[in-house]
């Protein structure tokens, strides 16, 4: 029977690794780096503050103009609404005057011509004698004398 043979393990000799140590920065160079970093941060902060001041002043100047523009826009919208209503009325009137089906009725409305199929109604005013007779007969109010 064949047994498994162990795999030969070759140990290699450990190599001495040389770690590079972090170089120590001299104290003077470290303080100079911190000073430069502080100056850079201060300049950035100053520029950002100046830009913020400019943007704030521009915003303060723009707000009143925006308010005036919005008021004008509201006025214009109100005028447009009134004009649209007037246009709708004019369109209805225009379509009425130029509708061939309504020609006869418009001629009768605007002129003295009457359709031959219609009978004229004439109202007569009462004469003075007829009104006097009516007032003598009806002297009681609501059935009371």
KOLTI-161831 format. One record per atom (N, C-alpha, C, O, CB): x, z negated, y negated. Coordinates in steps of 0.001 Angstrom, whole numbers, plus 524288, in hexadecimal, padded with zeros to 5 digits. Each point is the difference from the previous one (the first is absolute). Last residue first. Glycine has a CB too. Layout:
XZY...
end
This chain:
6465B7F4C4681AC7FDAE801C97FB1E800917FC147FBC57FE3F800E97FB9E7FB9480444809548103B801B380E267FE267FB877FCD97FDBA802097FAEA80218803AC7FDB4804B47F65180642802218109A8098E7FACA7FE4D801B87FDF07FB6A7FD047FBDE7FE088017680649805398072780E5A804BE7F319800317FE108056E7FABC7FDCF801BC7FFCF7FC19802CD809B0801DE7FC067F516805BF7EE3D805268002D802727FFAD7FD6E8054F7FE457FB89800768063B804547F6CA7ED7380A967FA9E801357FB688032380542800CA802AD80170804588017B7F4F17F9CE7FFED8016A80ECD7F400801AD7FBB67FCA8801437FB17803248020C7FC367FDDD7F881807807FAFC80074810E680966803897FC7E802DD801FC7FBBD7FC5F8048A800047FE687FE22807518079B7F179805DC7F3D87FE077FEB480538803677FBDF802A97FDFC7FCCE802FA7FE5980C417FDC48083C7FE0D7EE8D7FB237FD137FF917FE2D7FE21805577FDF37FBAD800787FFA78098B7F79E81158805CA8068C8012E7FAB97FE387FB127FCBE7FF75800447FB40800B28078F8082E7FAAD7F70C80E888095F802727FCFB8042A801137FA6C7FE437FF917FC688032B8046D80BC6800537F55E803EE7F0507FC0C7FEC4803EA802487FC9E8044E7FD6B7FC6A801E57FE0180BF97FC1C80FF37FE2C7F5347FCA17FC007FDC27FBD07FE6A803E67FEB77FB6280059802F7808277F6AC809B480A4680D22802BB7FB058004F7FCB17FB9D7FDCA8005F7FB91801D28081F8091B7FD847F13F80C917FF93800297FE4A80574802B27FABB8007B7FE597FCBF80322801C080C947FFCA7FF637FEC17EC887FABD7FE4A801837FFE97FE17805A07FD3C7FC438013A7FEE980A1B7F8718138D801187FF207FED27FAE87FDC97FAB47FDF4801CB7FF7A7FB50800F1805FA807047F760804BE80AD0814717FE808001A7FA7C7FE787FA8B7FE3F7FF747FC73803327FD8980CE27FD9D811377FC2380E7E7FAA57FE4F7FF1D7FEDA800227FA258035E7FECB7FCCA7FCDA7FB8380B5580D9C8128D801A47FFAF7FAE07FD927FA487FEAF7FF0C7FCD7803787FEF180C0B7FDAD7FCD77FF5780B43813C27FD47800027FAF87FFE27FA7B7FDE77FF537FC3E802ED7FB2A80B827FFB181160804A880BEF7FE187FADF7FE827FD8E800617FA948024E802307FC648049D7F951809247FD2B8127980B0F7FFE37FF447FA5D7FDA17FAB67FEE47FBB27FED5801CD8039180AE17FC8980A4D80271811E67FCFB7FB4C7FED4800687FF177FA28804477FFC87FDD17FD527FC3F80B38800B3815D38047E801B37FCC27FBA17FC5D7FB567FF397FB418006B800A6808A5807807FB1F8011380237816667FBD37FFA47FC24801DC7FC7D7FB8D802187FBC8800F97F6E480595805FB8122080B84807407FEC87FAB57FE2F7FBA3800337FBF07FFA4803B57FCF6809A77F96C804C87FE7981223805F47FD167FD3C8040F7FE857FA7B7FE4F7FCD07FD7C80293807DC807D180421805CD806557EE847FA86801AA8004C7FCD87FD158041A7FB3A7FFA47FF88807AD809037FD7C80D3B7EF2A7F82E7FF54802F6804D07FA4280184800747FC927FCB27FF5380B027FE928051780105801E67E8E07FDB87FCF28043D7FF7F8038F804B17FF0F804AF7FF6E7FC097F55F7FA4E81061804A57F2927FD7F80301804297FE227FC5A80450802717FC05801288033680BC17FCC2804687F40C7F2527FA627FEFD7FFDD7FD20802FA8043D7FB377FFAE80058805737FEC57F61E813ED7F9FA80A917FCD7803A37FCED7FA437FE83800227FE857FBE380201807EA80B2B7FFDB8071D7EF7E8076B80260801047FAEE7FCC9803AA7FC8C8010A800677FB52807837FE30808E87F1E27FC7580D208019C7FB237FD76801ED801077FA767FED37FCFC7FC71803877FF4480C4B7F947811E5802677FB477FD417FE628015B7FB0C7FCF77FD497FE947FC4B7FDFF8050780B8281285805E57FF627FD86803247FBE67FB117FD4E7FE0A7FEF67FFF97FB4E804A980842808B18050F7F02880A3B803047FF567FB307FD9E8031F7FB837FFE37FE287FB8F8082D80063809CA7F0AC8034180B7A7FEDD7FAC97FDF1803087FEFA7FAF47FDFF7FD647FC7F8004D7FF7080CA4804EF813057FFBD7FAA97FFC67FDD47FED17FAAB7FDAC7FDD27FFA27FBBA7FF52806FC80AD6813317FBB88021A7FFA58031B7FB357FAA47FF8D7FD837FF947FF247FB4A807018070580856801717F23E80CB77FDB97FCD77FBD57FF498030B7FAE67FED67FDB37FBF1805437FA888082E803A880EF580B917FAFD7FDD5801BC7FD4C7FD0A7FB977FB387FF7F800068084A7FFD58091A80DD4808127F52B7FBCF803E27FF8A7FAAA7FDDF801A97FBFB802107FE5A80AAC804D380341809C47EECD7F57A7FD8C800688051B7FB7B803DC7FF977FC667FF1D7FCF0806347F79480575808AB802D97EF6980169804F78026B7FDF08008980597801BE8036A802E78062F7FCA97F7807F51D7F0957FAF07FED4804657FC8F8012380540802927FD7A803E37FEB58047C7F6647F9B6802167F5F2810B17FA53800547FF2A7FEB1804C57FCB77FC42802C480136802F87F3747FF678125B80570802547FDB380224804C67FA0F800807FF777FDA1803748025D809B07F894802E6801AB7FC407ECC580194805788008D7FD7880274804CD7FDEC804547FFC380A967F9A97FBCB7F5557F005801CD7FCF8802FB7FC308013E805CF8006D7FC7B803437FFB6803627F4F87FA49809E87FC6B810637FA8F80002801C27FC9B8033A7FC517FCAF80307801BA8049A7F420802568101C806597F70D7FFAE8037A804897FA6F80043802177FE24804338016E80B297F9B4800CC7FA567F6437F0218002F805657FE1A7FF9C803DE804837FD768040C7FF79807F87F90B7F8EC7FBBC7F11980BBD7FB13801017FD627FFBE805A87FE227FBFF802988009F803877F3FD7FCA681050803AB809D87FC0080058804227FAAC801487FDA17FD1F8033B80219807E77F64A80368808BB803577EEE9800AD80501802A17FBEA800AE804437FDCD8043B8009F80BCC7FB897FD6D7F7367F0147F9517FDF7804037FC818005E8056A802867FC6D8032C7FF778062F7F7577F8CD804CD7F75D810C07FA4A7FF747FFEA7FD91804397FC937FC068024D8016B804D17F3FE800048115B808C97FED47FDFF801EA805037FA127FF9B800357FD648038C801EE80AF67F9C88026A800527FB877ED1980020805B77FFE27FDEC8024D805137FD49803F87FFE680A5B7FBAD7FA097FA487EE26804EE7FBD9801B37FC737FFAF805F77FFEE7FBBE8023B80021805887F5AC7FA5980C7E800CC80F097FB077FED2802907FB6D801DC7FCA47FC4F8025880200807CB7F5E38027280CC5809057F4947FF4B803D88042A7FAC57FF1E802BB7FD45803BF8014A80C817FCD47FFF67FB7E7F3387F2297FE71804E97FD8F7FF1480438804197FC67803247FF73808AB7FA707F88C8015C7F25F80DE57FAA97FF4B7FE097FE0E8050C7FD7D7FB868018B800D48062E7F4D97FDB480FC28092F806F37FC738001E8048E7FA587FF587FE4E7FC86802858022A80A977F9D18037A805EB8020B7ED8B7FF8880571801B87FC5480064804A97FCE2803A78005080C327FE377FC6F7FB0B7ED627FD0F7FCD9802D87FC307FF16805A4801BC7FBAA8020A7FF99807E67F8397F94D807C27FB878114B7FA977FE388009C7FC6A802D27FC327FBB08019080174807847F5AF8018680EBA80BF57FB7B7FDFD80253804CC7FA5D7FE61800F27FCD180336801A280C367FCDB80214800147F84C7EE627FEC4805777FED77FDA5802A7804C47FC528030F7FF8A80AF37FD3F7F9E47FEED7EEC2808F27FB4F7FFF27FCB57FE578058C7FE9E7FB5B8013E8001E807457F6077FC3E80D16806A980CD97FB8E7FED8803727FAEA7FFC07FCE37FBEA8019D801F680A117F96E80414809D1807607F0B07FED68049C8032F7FB577FF0B8038D7FCCB80382800BD80C9F7FEFD7FEF77FD137EF6F7F6587FD81803E67FCA37FE73804DB8031D7FBC6802297FF39809727FA827F92B804577F66A810807FACD7FDFF7FEAF7FD09803EC7FC9C7FB63800FE800EA808047F5C77FFA180E2A80CBB803517FCC0800A3804AB7FA6A7FE3B7FEEE7FC4680289801AE80B9D7FC2580401804AB7FE967ED647FED280590800717FC8580110804AB7FC818034A7FFC080BFE7FED47FC037FDE27ECB7801D17FBFB8015F7FC237FE85805C9800327FB718015B7FF44807EF7F77B7FB1280A4B801A4811947FADB7FDB08010C7FBED801367FBD17FBAB8018080173808F17F7798034280E2E80BBB7FA647FC81803AE802B37FA867FDC6800AC7FC3C802FD7FFE680B7B800AD804C5806977F2617F3D27FE89804437FC877FC01803A6802827FCC9802467FD3E80C077FD267FEA97FE397F2B180E037FCFA7FDB87FBB47FE3A804457FC3B7FBB27FFAD7FDE3809567F7E3802F38064580D3980CC97FACF7FEB68020C7FC877FDC37FBC07FB5C8013C7FFC88088B7FD22808FE80DAB804C97F3457FD3D804FB800A87FA767FF0D801FE7FC568029C7FE4F80C34801F7803808029E7ECEC7FCF77FE7C801CB7FABF7FD16805348004D7FC53800DC7FD0580B757FA7D7FF227FED97FDE8813977FBD47FC9B7FE037FE3E801BC7FA957FB53800107FEE0808467F87D8066180AE680FE5802777FB238017D802B07FB697FCAD7FE1C7FBA4801FB7FF8F80994800C78085080B8A7F9467F1867FE42805267FE3B7FADA80193802877FC7D802017FD6680CD080083801407FE9C7EDE8807247FE1D7FF677FAA07FE018052C7FDDE7FBE6800277FD7F80A717F88A8011C801AD80755811F37FAED7FD58800387FDB47FF597FA8B7FB4C800AC7FF468078A7FA9F808D780E2880B6D7F9567FC2C803D3801D97FA897FD9F800497FC26802947FEB780AEB801E880660806C17F0327F6B97FF2E803C27FBBC7FBEB804108018D7FC8C801437FCE780CBB7FD67800137FBF47F56380FF07FCED7FD627FBF07FED7803A67FB757FBA7800097FDF38085F7F7788049E8072380E8F80ACD7FA9B7FF98801E07FC7B7FD477FC037FB7C801867FF59807E17FE3E809D780E9A801277F3427FDAF805427FFC17FA587FFD3801C47FCA3802777FD9C80C258019C80405800B17EC4D800077FF2C801577FA827FD70805537FF5F7FC608009C7FCE780B577F9F8800CC7FD657FFF7813357FB997FCE07FE237FEBB801507FA537FB6C800737FE998070C7F861807A380C6E80ED68012A7FB438021F802707FB227FD237FE067FC068026C7FECE80932800088093180B147F7047F2AE7FEF0805157FD847FB0580268802387FCC7802087FD1180CDD7FF58801807FC607EF1C809357FE2B7FEF67FAB27FEA1805147FD317FC07800467FD4F8097F7F7A2802688022E80921810F77FAAC7FE07800637FDAF7FF037FA9B7FB6B801237FF13806C57FAD88098F80F88808DC7F83A7FCB180455801B57FA427FE57800437FC90802DC7FE3A80AFE800D4806DE8050C7EF597F7437FF84803A27FB917FC5B8047F8016B7FCAF801807FCDB80C677FC26800177FB167F696810677FCBC7FD727FC147FF1C803967FB557FBA4800627FE03807C17F6E4804DE8083C80E3180A2C7FAAD80011802097FC347FD967FC1C7FBA0801E57FF60807E57FD9E809BC80E5C7FFA67F30E7FE248056D7FF8F7FA5780075801E57FCD8802C07FDA380C6180086803A67FF187EC75800C97FF34801157FA797FDD88058C7FF327FC70800CE7FCDF80AE17F8F3800EA7FD98801278132B7FB297FD5C7FE657FED2801037FA447FB78800B27FE8A806197F8638083180E3B80D467FFD67FB9D802E3802537FAC77FD8E7FE647FC42802C07FEC0809737FFCB808E7809977F4B17F36C7FF7F804CC7FCFC7FB6E8034C8020B7FD178024A7FCEE80C9C7FD918013C7FAFE7F0E980AE27FD7B7FE9F7FB107FF47804D07FC8F7FC30800587FD17807BE7F6B3803748051F80B2E80F457FA9D7FE868010F7FD247FEAF7FAF87FB88801A07FF4B807217FB118097B80F6B806877F6A57FD28804E6800D27FA3A7FEE1801027FCA7802FD7FE4680B808013E80556803067ED587FAC77FFC7802AE7FB037FCDD8050F800817FCE2801427FC9080BCA7FAD3800E97FB1E7F9D1811B37FC1A7FD717FCA27FF60802E67FAD77FBA48005C7FE02806887F7098061C8045E812EB80D25802057FBE57FC827FBB87FE2A7FC507FC80803027FEA580C8B800D4801E17F3538031F8129680049802247FABB801E57FBA57FC7F7FE0C7FB9D8003B7FAA880AF98016280AA17FCCF813737FE077FC6F7FC0B800E9802607FAA880446801B27FE977FD727F683807307FB2E8114080D15803CE7FEDA7FBEF7FD867FC717FC017FB82800B37FE6F80900807E6802F97F71A7F861813147FE09801997FAE8803F77FE757FBED801FA7FB9E7FFE37F4A8803768030080FC78051A8105C7FDA67FBD07FCF47FE2C802267FACE8025F803887FDC2803557F5CA8069E7FCAD80FFB80E77801EA800257FAA27FD1C7FBD57FCF77FB327FFF17FFCD806F1809C0800B3803287F68B8141A7FBC08003B7FC40802488001C7FA8A803A17FD297FE9F7F6527FE118078480D73809FB80D2B8016C7FDD47FAFD7FB68800C47FC4B7FEAD804617FE8480AFC7FD6F803057F92F7FC548141F7FD98802D87FBA08016C7FD4D7FAFA7FFDB7FB387FF827F8B2807D28061D80F837FECC80E6A7FFA87FC737FBA37FDCF803207FB6C8026B803B47FE1D805397F6A8805237F49E8094681114803388018D7FB967FF187FC2F7FB937FBAE7FE167FF1D8040280B66803947FEBA7F4A8812DF7FD7A7FF597FAF5803B68016A7FBB08046B7FE207FFBA7F5EA7FAE9803E28065980F3080FFA8020A7FB9F7FCF37FD747FFDF7FAA57FF4E804177FD92809367FC688073F7ED7C8067C80B87803F6801DF7FC72801E07FB687FCCC7FD137FC677FEBC7FEF580CA3800F17FB377F909814098002D7FD2A7FB10804448024F7FCAC80477800AA801A87F82C7F71E802877F77A80F8580C19805237FFED7FD977FF9F7FD497FAC67FD35801B37FC7980560806968081F7F2667F87480E0D7FF8A7FEE37FA6E805757FF9A7FDD6802F57FC76801587F4667FED77FFC17FE6980DA7810BA8049D7FD6A7FDD77FF837FF817FA157FE92803C47FD5F806EE7FFC3809FE7EAAD7FC0E806558029E803A57FC75804B27FD327FDBE7FFA27FB927FE297F7E8809397FFAA800017F74381574800027FE6D7FA8280316803E07FCB4803F780226801AC7FB3C7F476801047F68380EC080EA9805027FDF47FE5D7FFB37FE667FA4A7FD70802927FCD88073980314809BE7ECFE7FBB6809CD8017D801C27FAC8805137FD717FE74800F17FB5F800E97F5B2805F67FC9D804EA80318816427FEBA7FC167FC16801B1802187FAB380391803317FF927FD6C7F55F806F67F9E080FF580CCF8034F8005F7FB717FE1A7FC267FBEB7FB7D800247FE57806798094E803917FE947F7A7813917FCCB800007FB9180373800007FB3A804557FDEC7FFD07F4897FD8480506
end
